[in-house]
Amino acid sequence: MKSLFTFIILMVVSVHAFAQDQGDYYRKIYTRPLGAKPYTTESLLKKFGDIRTLNRWYVGVDGFVRSDKNTLTNDFDGLIGTESPTVSAWSVVVGGVFREQWSVEAEYAHSAIHNVLLINGDNPLRYQLENEKNSLIVRGKMRLLFGKPTVRRSAFWISAGAGIVPNTGKQKDYMEFYGYREKGRRQGVDTLFLSSDTRINSAMTGIAEVSAEYVIKVAKSIDLSLFARKQWGFGNSITTNLIYTVNNKEMQQAKIEGDGSGWNFGISLRYVFHIGYDFSPLSHVGGKI
């Protein structure tokens, strides 16, 4: 009987120990409810508020319209003229933003510098001439602070930049025009001749600009920018030489020159491929996140 009692006691102790082990084995070790997603950068931003942005890098595409001003040295007594054309263009950019206060951006623009030749008369003619449409610009930007610095948000930016126009020195267009004019009654006619020779500068020319833009934060990785830029050209990228003769006798010469000075108005879509955050404000008892 004593042996049976001892066996029962041992069995009870063993079952209790096994149950305790099983309880320990299946004990919950997570602190968030079932199905909760792990913390991400965005969830931390939402939970703890504005986080400082150390830097971010982006690529983008710009679409814009541009006008560039031509200069004409002589209008041949109203026979010819010029105008400032407005055309569409595009560019690609890559840039970095530092502490949401400063930015550096490099741009390749597929944007032509133009000359426009107008020939007045009973049947007016218009010819638009252009260079190879290539330019490279580097610009520095500064944010106008109207809120917390180092926090990414929609904001106004101003910038200044400089670049180059890599000209090729090629001849673009050569045109000849003939016409006739009565000398007077019973005096015959004059033969009029106008030649137009358009060439690209053989040397590299420069360009400078200032701009203002409003950058809109659309999403974590997307920004939209509306911008206006004023540009000045240094050196003529495209030149049209004109010679006017009457009865094979040279009368006058003129030039139409384009250096790229003008205005740009457009929109830019940018993809942010890297963001560096400063999480030091997210401190709690026992350390930092």
C-alpha positions in Angstrom: 0.0 0.0 0.0 2.8 2.3 0.9 4.5 1.5 -2.5 1.3 2.3 -4.3 0.9 5.7 -2.5 4.5 6.6 -3.4 4.0 5.7 -7.1 0.8 7.9 -7.2 2.7 10.8 -5.6 5.5 10.5 -8.2 3.0 10.4 -11.1 1.3 13.6 -9.9 4.7 15.4 -9.6 5.7 14.3 -13.1 2.5 15.4 -14.7 2.7 18.8 -12.9 6.3 19.3 -14.1 5.4 18.3 -17.7 2.5 20.7 -17.7 4.7 23.5 -16.4 7.3 22.8 -19.2 4.6 22.8 -21.8 3.3 26.1 -20.5 6.8 27.6 -20.7 7.3 26.3 -24.2 4.0 27.8 -25.5 4.3 31.1 -23.6 3.7 34.2 -25.8 7.0 35.9 -26.6 5.7 38.8 -28.9 4.5 42.1 -27.6 2.4 43.3 -30.5 -1.0 41.8 -31.4 -1.2 39.0 -33.8 -1.1 40.2 -37.4 0.6 43.5 -36.6 3.2 44.6 -39.2 6.8 45.3 -38.1 7.8 48.9 -37.7 9.0 50.7 -40.9 10.3 54.1 -41.5 6.9 55.4 -42.5 5.2 53.8 -39.5 7.7 55.5 -37.2 7.1 58.8 -38.9 3.4 58.5 -38.3 3.8 57.3 -34.7 6.4 59.7 -33.5 5.8 62.8 -35.8 8.2 64.8 -38.0 11.6 63.2 -38.4 14.7 65.1 -39.6 15.8 64.3 -43.1 19.6 64.3 -43.5 19.7 63.8 -47.3 17.8 62.5 -50.2 18.6 61.8 -53.8 16.4 61.9 -56.9 16.1 61.6 -60.6 13.5 63.5 -62.7 12.1 64.6 -66.0 11.3 68.2 -66.9 8.9 69.4 -69.6 8.8 73.0 -70.4 8.3 75.8 -72.9 11.1 78.2 -73.7 11.4 81.5 -75.5 14.8 82.8 -76.6 15.5 86.3 -77.8 17.1 86.9 -81.3 19.0 90.0 -82.2 19.1 91.4 -85.8 21.7 94.0 -86.8 20.0 95.3 -90.0 16.5 94.9 -91.4 17.3 96.0 -95.0 14.8 98.8 -94.9 12.0 96.6 -93.6 12.7 93.7 -96.0 13.6 91.2 -93.2 12.9 90.8 -89.5 13.0 88.4 -86.7 11.0 87.3 -83.6 11.5 85.4 -80.4 10.1 81.9 -80.8 8.3 79.9 -78.1 8.9 76.1 -78.3 8.6 73.0 -76.2 11.6 71.1 -74.8 12.5 68.5 -72.2 15.3 67.6 -69.8 16.5 65.0 -67.4 17.9 65.8 -64.0 19.7 64.2 -61.0 20.1 65.9 -57.7 20.7 65.7 -54.0 19.0 67.5 -51.1 20.8 68.1 -47.8 18.9 68.7 -44.6 16.0 70.0 -46.7 17.7 73.4 -46.9 20.2 73.0 -49.8 20.3 71.2 -53.0 22.6 70.5 -55.9 21.2 69.5 -59.3 22.7 68.5 -62.7 20.6 68.8 -65.9 20.9 67.6 -69.5 18.5 69.7 -71.6 17.3 68.7 -75.1 16.4 72.3 -75.8 17.2 74.3 -79.0 18.5 77.8 -79.3 16.8 79.4 -82.3 17.1 82.1 -85.0 14.0 83.2 -86.8 14.2 84.8 -90.3 11.2 86.7 -91.5 11.0 87.9 -95.1 8.4 90.6 -95.6 6.5 91.2 -98.8 3.3 90.2 -100.6 3.9 86.6 -99.6 5.7 86.7 -96.2 8.0 83.9 -95.4 9.1 82.6 -92.0 12.1 80.2 -91.3 13.0 78.9 -87.9 16.6 77.8 -87.5 18.1 76.0 -84.5 21.3 74.5 -83.1 21.8 70.9 -82.0 19.5 71.2 -78.9 22.1 70.2 -76.3 23.1 71.9 -73.0 24.4 70.9 -69.6 23.6 72.9 -66.5 24.5 72.6 -62.8 22.5 74.6 -60.3 22.5 75.2 -56.6 19.2 75.6 -54.7 18.1 77.1 -51.4 14.8 76.5 -49.6 12.8 79.4 -48.3 12.1 78.3 -44.8 8.6 79.0 -43.5 8.5 76.0 -41.1 10.7 73.5 -39.4 14.1 73.0 -41.0 15.3 69.5 -42.0 11.6 68.3 -42.3 10.6 67.3 -45.8 7.5 69.1 -47.0 6.1 71.2 -49.9 8.1 74.4 -50.1 9.4 77.3 -52.3 13.0 77.0 -53.6 15.2 79.5 -55.4 18.3 78.7 -57.3 21.2 79.9 -59.5 23.1 77.9 -62.1 25.6 77.9 -64.9 26.2 75.6 -67.8 27.7 75.0 -71.3 26.3 74.6 -74.8 28.6 72.2 -76.7 28.4 73.6 -80.2 29.5 71.6 -83.3 30.6 74.3 -85.8 28.4 72.8 -88.6 26.6 74.7 -91.3 22.9 74.3 -90.7 21.1 76.0 -93.6 21.9 77.9 -96.7 19.1 79.6 -98.6 18.8 82.0 -101.6 15.9 84.2 -102.5 15.3 86.0 -105.8 12.9 88.8 -106.5 12.2 91.7 -108.9 11.2 95.3 -108.5 10.2 97.9 -111.1 12.6 100.8 -111.4 10.0 103.0 -112.7 7.8 103.4 -115.7 9.7 102.3 -118.9 12.9 101.9 -116.9 12.8 98.1 -116.5 13.2 96.1 -113.3 15.8 95.5 -110.6 16.9 92.0 -109.7 16.9 91.4 -106.0 18.9 88.7 -104.3 19.1 87.6 -100.7 21.3 84.9 -99.3 21.0 83.3 -95.8 23.8 81.2 -94.3 23.2 79.8 -90.9 26.1 78.2 -88.9 26.7 76.8 -85.4 29.5 78.3 -83.4 32.6 76.2 -83.5 33.4 77.0 -79.9 31.6 76.1 -76.7 29.3 78.8 -75.3 28.0 79.4 -71.8 24.7 80.0 -70.1 23.7 81.3 -66.7 20.3 81.2 -65.0 18.2 82.0 -61.9 15.0 80.3 -61.1 12.2 79.9 -58.6 10.1 76.8 -58.1 7.4 75.3 -55.8 8.1 71.7 -54.9 5.1 69.6 -53.9 5.6 66.5 -51.9 3.2 64.0 -53.6 4.2 60.8 -51.8 7.2 59.3 -50.0 9.1 58.8 -53.3 7.5 61.4 -55.6 7.9 65.2 -55.8 6.2 67.5 -58.3 7.8 70.9 -59.2 6.5 74.0 -60.9 9.3 76.3 -62.1 10.2 79.5 -63.9 13.7 80.2 -65.1 15.5 83.2 -66.6 18.5 82.4 -68.7 21.3 84.4 -70.2 23.6 83.2 -73.0 27.3 84.0 -73.2 28.5 83.8 -76.8 26.3 83.2 -79.8 25.5 79.5 -80.4 23.8 80.1 -83.8 24.4 82.9 -86.3 22.6 83.6 -89.6 24.6 85.8 -92.0 22.5 87.7 -94.6 23.6 89.5 -97.8 21.3 91.7 -99.8 22.2 92.6 -103.4 20.5 94.6 -106.2 21.5 93.9 -109.8 24.4 91.8 -108.6 25.8 94.7 -106.5 26.1 94.1 -102.8 24.0 96.6 -100.9 23.8 95.6 -97.3 24.7 92.8 -94.8 23.0 91.7 -91.6 23.2 89.1 -88.9 20.6 87.2 -86.8 22.2 85.9 -83.6 20.9 83.6 -80.9 22.7 83.0 -77.6 19.9 81.3 -75.6 18.8 84.2 -73.5 15.1 83.9 -72.6 12.5 82.3 -70.2 11.6 78.8 -69.3 8.3 77.7 -67.7 7.6 74.1 -66.9 6.8 71.2 -64.7 9.1 68.5 -63.2 8.3 65.0 -61.9 11.0 63.5 -59.6 11.5 60.1 -58.1 13.3 60.0 -54.8 15.4 56.8 -54.8 17.2 57.3 -51.4 16.2 59.1 -48.2 18.5 59.3 -45.2 16.7 60.0 -41.8 18.0 61.3 -38.5 16.1 59.2 -35.8 17.8 60.8 -32.8 14.6 62.6 -31.7 13.0 59.1 -31.2 14.4 58.5 -27.7 12.9 56.6 -24.9 13.8 55.2 -21.5 16.7 52.9 -21.8 18.2 54.2 -25.1 17.3 55.3 -28.6 15.4 53.7 -31.4 
